[in-house]
Amino acid sequence: MADPRALEEVVRFTSDLIRFDTANRGGGDCRERPAAEYAAALLAEAGVEPTLLERTPGRTNVVARIEGSDPRAAALLVHGHLDVVPAEAADWSVHPFSGEVRDGVVWGRGAVDMKNMDAMILAVLRAWSRQGVRPRRDLVVAFTADEEASAVDGSGFLADRHPELFEGCTEAIGESGAFTFHDGAGRQIYPVAAGERGTGWLKLTAHGRAGHGSKVNRENAVTRLAAAVTRIGEYAWPLRLTPTVRAALTELAALYGIETDLSDVDGLLEKLGPAAALVEATVRNSANPTMLDAGYKLNVIPGTAVGYVDGRYLPGGEEEFRVTLDALTGPDVDWEFAHREVALQAPVDAPLFARMRAAVEEFAPEGHVVPYCMSGGTDAKQFSRLGITGYGFAPLKLPPGFDHQALFHGVDERVPVEALHFGVRVLDRLLRTA
């Protein structure tokens, strides 16, 4: 059982980690090293030997292994990232890198994405050091750089260049799962991620004939790009149910006493009410235009125009995604992946999933644990290259009205102190026996 000191430390560690400005602006503009050194020092104090690794100076990762009591058991990877998305201080109620603790809440960028989980891991391991606890299986702990961009300096670098550090790991837990979702009708749902849509960030390039803005031009690159972007934005992707999403719909329908009619998924989602938000983004592929770039002078028609699209595809859906984009862009617009990562799927009938369910229910007996597929992606994608099956499990017990998912990359990101305490207790329970 986590001791009182662990509950104090998780709050302090979350606050301290937030104070390190590890904003990842893309293109290599980030420096995680101060936060990595902080985490490494806390591990070393607990008798856990950390290894610091960099592909690029300042983009630091921390990896450590805790030996388990059962040498026959496969190792478990526990990972969290140290970088965060940028934040505009003028938009916030508190400074985003203050780590301020006010009225029982820790404020700042990274409070839920995901320096809170980093702090939980550290607090649990330090409590074990004080108590003489050993986990059943080896634990490999990784605090990574660059998750909020391409991961080439983080989990991608670790998986490609240092696979030996993850020897024996077959499963992993990481971000975005086991948080309280209040459905508005008194139910508390704890979604545990057992899948992720693939990442297909696209660059579109339209070609045309450059010319004077006053002349007739039926080969206008801007028009061609605009037409393609409109087709993409308005396209209705067909339903595609993966095993994880089927399991999520089945368990949610049972929770609400609704007949599971998967021949009418949209109708089922409507009956689920607010809980549909846990599933609706993962019953289809998606492609959302996000950026446009064309021209250099108002009265000059450019020869090319460029657009960007945030595409996501379900496990098994990448080929359909590619074929559909070929059709939607048409003959005058080329597209390519600006960034691509695989879709993931993990079994919901695995012993680890059952143990995650049990750990949450021990401390939230009123809660209902359900599997779900994440609409976005995490470092689990890169670690999957090593044959590691990833789950999203970063436990938080949240009060009604606290919109956890809206705070990811949002303004006034924050986490209740009590939520952190719950997370430490649940994580401690899971990792002792996983």
Disulfide bonds with the S-S distance in Angstrom:
none
